[in-house]
Amino acid sequence: MWSNGSFRDVLITATRADSALLRYCKLRTVVFDGCNLQGTDFQFAELTGVRFEQCDLTGAQWAHAKLSNVVFDACTLLDMGGATSLAGATVRGPGALELALGLARESGIVIEP
């Protein structure tokens, strides 16, 4: 739990931080590599120059987060809340489709088979 904290120039590798509270945190030049971040709360956080590489962000919460130069590379992005706050992020790999489905759900779009 690091609510309202600050991280700068940090590499976090193969860490289990599911359900972590990073609400209101400021993250600058941070890399999360191979981390379990399921259910992590990034609400109202400010992320600049942050990379998520091969991380599981299932159920992460992003409402009112501010992102600048943030990259999600080969991440799991299922069932994330506040996905519209990810404006400006770059998504690579299969997580792009997962994110698109979440954005559709948040926009009230029903997708039927």
C-alpha positions as CSV (number, residue, x, y, z in Angstrom):
1,M,0.0,0.0,0.0
2,W,1.6,3.2,-1.2
3,S,-1.2,5.6,-1.5
4,N,-0.1,9.1,-2.4
5,G,3.6,8.0,-2.7
6,S,6.2,8.6,-5.4
7,F,8.4,6.3,-7.5
8,R,11.1,7.6,-9.8
9,D,13.6,5.7,-12.0
10,V,12.6,2.2,-10.6
11,L,12.7,-1.3,-12.2
12,I,10.2,-3.7,-10.6
13,T,10.7,-7.3,-11.8
14,A,8.7,-10.5,-11.3
15,T,6.9,-9.0,-8.3
16,R,3.5,-10.0,-6.9
17,A,1.7,-6.9,-6.0
18,D,-1.9,-7.9,-6.7
19,S,-4.5,-5.6,-5.1
20,A,-1.8,-3.0,-4.4
21,L,-3.0,0.5,-3.6
22,L,-1.2,3.0,-5.8
23,R,-4.0,5.6,-5.7
24,Y,-2.8,9.2,-6.0
25,C,0.8,8.0,-6.6
26,K,3.2,9.7,-8.9
27,L,5.2,7.2,-11.1
28,R,8.0,8.6,-13.3
29,T,10.3,6.4,-15.5
30,V,9.2,3.2,-13.9
31,V,9.3,-0.3,-15.5
32,F,7.1,-3.1,-14.3
33,D,8.4,-6.4,-15.9
34,G,6.6,-9.7,-15.4
35,C,4.6,-8.5,-12.5
36,N,1.3,-9.7,-11.1
37,L,-0.7,-6.5,-10.7
38,Q,-4.2,-8.0,-10.7
39,G,-6.7,-5.7,-9.0
40,T,-4.2,-2.9,-8.4
41,D,-5.7,0.5,-7.8
42,F,-4.1,3.2,-10.0
43,Q,-7.1,5.6,-9.5
44,F,-6.0,9.3,-9.6
45,A,-2.4,8.3,-10.1
46,E,0.0,10.2,-12.4
47,L,2.1,8.0,-14.7
48,T,4.9,9.4,-16.9
49,G,7.3,7.3,-18.9
50,V,6.0,4.1,-17.4
51,R,6.3,0.7,-19.1
52,F,4.3,-2.5,-18.2
53,E,6.0,-5.5,-19.9
54,Q,4.3,-8.9,-19.7
55,C,2.3,-7.9,-16.6
56,D,-1.1,-9.2,-15.5
57,L,-3.3,-6.2,-14.9
58,T,-6.6,-8.1,-14.8
59,G,-9.2,-6.0,-12.8
60,A,-6.8,-3.0,-12.3
61,Q,-8.6,0.2,-11.6
62,W,-7.7,3.4,-13.6
63,A,-10.4,5.9,-13.0
64,H,-9.1,9.5,-13.2
65,A,-5.5,8.4,-13.7
66,K,-3.3,10.7,-15.9
67,L,-1.0,8.9,-18.3
68,S,1.8,10.3,-20.4
69,N,4.2,8.2,-22.5
70,V,2.9,4.9,-20.9
71,V,3.3,1.6,-22.7
72,F,1.6,-1.8,-22.1
73,D,3.6,-4.5,-23.9
74,A,2.3,-8.1,-24.0
75,C,0.2,-7.5,-20.9
76,T,-3.1,-9.0,-19.8
77,L,-5.7,-6.2,-19.6
78,L,-8.9,-8.0,-18.8
79,D,-11.8,-6.4,-16.9
80,M,-10.0,-3.2,-16.1
81,G,-12.1,-0.4,-14.6
82,G,-11.8,3.2,-15.7
83,A,-10.2,2.2,-19.0
84,T,-11.2,5.5,-20.6
85,S,-8.5,7.1,-18.4
86,L,-5.9,5.3,-20.3
87,A,-6.1,7.9,-23.1
88,G,-2.7,8.4,-24.7
89,A,-1.3,5.0,-23.7
90,T,0.3,2.6,-26.2
91,V,-0.8,-1.0,-26.1
92,R,1.1,-3.8,-27.9
93,G,0.1,-7.5,-28.2
94,P,-3.1,-9.4,-27.3
95,G,-3.9,-7.0,-24.5
96,A,-5.1,-4.5,-27.1
97,L,-8.2,-6.6,-27.9
98,E,-8.9,-7.1,-24.2
99,L,-8.7,-3.4,-23.6
100,A,-11.0,-2.7,-26.6
101,L,-13.6,-5.0,-25.1
102,G,-13.4,-3.2,-21.7
103,L,-13.7,0.2,-23.4
104,A,-16.8,-1.0,-25.3
105,R,-18.3,-2.2,-22.0
106,E,-17.6,1.1,-20.3
107,S,-19.2,3.0,-23.2
108,G,-22.4,0.9,-22.9
109,I,-21.8,-1.0,-26.2
110,V,-23.1,-4.6,-26.1
111,I,-21.2,-7.1,-28.2
112,E,-23.1,-10.2,-29.1
113,P,-21.9,-13.3,-30.8
